[in-house]
Amino acid sequence: MKVDIVKKAMDFILYMLSVLILVIIIIYLMKLVWELKDIIIHFPPSNESMSKSVEEVLNLFVLIEFFRGAMSYFDFERIKLSYITDAALVFVLREVMISTFYHKLEFKMALAYSFVMIAIIVIRTLTILYTPERERKIRRR
């Protein structure tokens, strides 16, 4: 009985988190459309407005990955590591792109980002190789 209460509370919290992330995605999308309208009207855009729009698009991708991760809980009744690693990879790639866009990517940071991305890719590969579904199929044989 106590487990049911905890599970229902966890489901409710994740449901509210999913709704919150979805609302934020919708707000970001509306903001992005509004900014793109300004860019089109004032063509060619300034570097500042263009860089701001690029950042907003990349932020939107990160939010979408977090939303996918939260929604995976309802599909699989667990948080899949593959969705977490996808979100982490998108976040690191976002940081690399922004740093490169502003020409502020130093060698040490590029090296650090590379090591982090390699670690995330290794984890992602391991999540593909060792999924619970695959392990169940192997045990059944």
Beta strands, then each sheet from edge to edge (+ up, - down):
end
